[in-house]
Amino acid sequence: MSVSAHSRTRRGLLVPTLGCLIITFLASGCATTSGWYFADEPGVPVDMRLEGDETLSATLVELSNGTLVIDTSIERGEDVEVIRRGGVDYVYVRGVAAGTAVEIRDFDIVTRQRVPLCEADDLTVRSRGYLGWGSAVAGVLTFFLLRVVEDSQ
C-alpha cells in the first residue's frame, strides 16, 4: 500500500468519524439537559389587572367566548364561605359570589372564576422557554436553509 493510498484511507475514515462524534455530542447534550417540569393541573400562570385597579395572580385555564376562565386562591376566613347549590360548590366572599370551588384546602380555597375579557385592563402571561442543543442546531440549520432557498429564487 502506498503512502498516498494510506493517507486517503485515513482521511476517508476521519470525516465520518468526526461527523458521528459531532452528532453524538449534539444529541447527548439535548438528551441530558433537563426540560420542563410538567404539572398535573392545566393552565398558565398570569397576572392581571381588572378595571377597578384590582390585581390578581391566577392560573389561566381557558379562553372561550370572550371570557377568561381562571383559577385563583382565596384565603379561608370568617368572611369566606362555601355553599352547595344544585350540586355545585359556590365560594362567597362577604356575601358576594366569587366563583366555584375547585379544591377546598385547610388554609385556602382554589376558586374558578370567569372574567369577561373586556374587564381585564392588563394581562401578563408568565411562561418560560427552553433552548437546548437540538433547538439551537435546528435554528442554525433553518437560517442557512432559508438563505439557500432565498438565493435560489
C-alpha positions in Angstrom: 0.0 0.0 0.0 1.4 3.4 -1.0 1.6 6.4 1.4 -0.9 8.3 -0.6 -3.4 5.4 -0.5 -2.9 5.1 3.2 -3.5 8.8 3.8 -6.6 8.7 1.7 -7.9 5.8 3.7 -7.2 7.6 7.0 -8.9 10.8 5.6 -11.8 8.7 4.4 -12.3 7.3 7.9 -11.7 10.6 9.7 -14.6 12.6 8.1 -17.3 10.1 9.0 -15.9 9.6 12.5 -15.8 13.3 13.2 -19.4 13.6 11.8 -20.5 10.8 14.1 -18.8 12.4 17.1 -20.4 15.8 16.4 -23.8 14.2 16.0 -23.4 12.2 19.2 -22.2 15.3 21.1 -25.2 17.3 20.0 -27.7 14.6 20.6 -26.3 13.8 24.1 -26.4 17.5 25.1 -30.1 17.6 24.1 -30.9 14.3 25.8 -29.1 15.0 29.1 -30.4 18.6 29.7 -33.5 18.7 31.9 -36.5 20.2 30.3 -39.9 21.4 31.6 -41.3 20.1 34.8 -44.9 19.4 33.9 -47.7 19.9 36.4 -50.8 17.8 36.6 -53.0 20.9 36.6 -53.7 22.6 33.3 -53.2 26.3 32.9 -50.7 29.1 32.5 -49.7 31.4 35.4 -50.9 35.0 34.7 -51.0 38.4 36.5 -54.0 40.5 35.6 -55.3 44.0 36.5 -59.0 44.5 36.3 -60.9 47.7 35.6 -61.2 48.7 39.3 -57.4 48.5 39.8 -57.8 45.1 41.4 -54.9 42.8 40.7 -54.9 39.0 40.6 -52.3 36.3 40.3 -54.1 33.3 38.9 -53.8 30.4 36.5 -55.5 30.9 33.2 -57.3 27.7 32.4 -59.4 28.7 29.3 -60.3 31.5 27.0 -63.7 31.0 25.5 -66.5 33.2 24.2 -64.7 36.4 25.3 -64.3 35.1 28.9 -61.1 34.3 30.7 -61.5 31.2 33.0 -59.0 31.5 35.8 -58.2 29.6 39.0 -57.2 31.7 41.9 -56.6 31.1 45.6 -58.8 32.7 48.3 -57.7 32.6 51.9 -60.1 31.0 54.3 -61.5 33.3 56.9 -64.7 34.4 58.6 -65.9 36.3 55.6 -65.4 33.3 53.2 -68.0 30.6 52.9 -68.8 27.7 50.6 -72.4 27.0 49.8 -73.6 24.0 47.7 -76.4 24.7 45.3 -77.5 22.3 42.6 -74.5 20.0 43.2 -72.0 22.9 42.7 -69.9 24.5 45.5 -70.0 28.2 45.2 -67.5 30.4 47.1 -68.8 33.6 48.7 -66.6 36.4 50.0 -68.5 38.9 52.2 -71.8 37.6 50.7 -70.7 38.1 47.1 -70.2 35.1 44.8 -66.6 34.8 43.8 -66.7 31.6 41.7 -67.0 27.9 42.1 -64.8 25.9 44.4 -62.3 23.7 42.6 -60.4 22.5 45.7 -61.1 23.2 49.4 -57.9 23.0 51.4 -57.1 23.7 55.1 -55.7 27.2 54.5 -57.4 28.4 51.3 -59.9 27.6 48.6 -59.0 27.2 44.9 -61.7 29.1 43.1 -62.6 29.0 39.4 -63.8 32.4 38.1 -65.0 33.7 34.8 -63.7 37.2 34.0 -65.1 38.9 30.8 -62.2 39.9 28.6 -63.4 43.5 28.4 -62.9 43.9 32.2 -59.2 42.9 32.0 -57.1 46.0 31.6 -53.8 44.2 31.6 -52.9 40.6 31.3 -49.3 39.3 31.7 -48.6 35.7 31.0 -45.7 34.2 32.9 -44.0 31.5 31.0 -40.6 30.2 30.3 -38.8 28.9 27.2 -36.3 26.2 26.8 -33.4 26.2 24.4 -31.4 23.0 24.2 -28.8 21.8 21.7 -31.4 20.4 19.4 -33.3 23.7 19.3 -30.0 25.7 18.6 -28.9 23.3 15.8 -32.4 23.4 14.3 -32.4 27.2 14.4 -29.0 27.5 12.7 -29.9 24.9 10.0 -33.2 26.7 9.3 -31.4 30.0 9.0 -29.0 28.6 6.4 -31.7 26.7 4.6 -33.8 29.9 4.2 -30.7 31.7 2.9 -30.2 28.9 0.3 -33.8 29.0 -0.7 -33.8 32.8 -0.9 -30.7 32.8 -3.2 -32.1 30.1 -5.5 -35.2 32.1 -6.3 
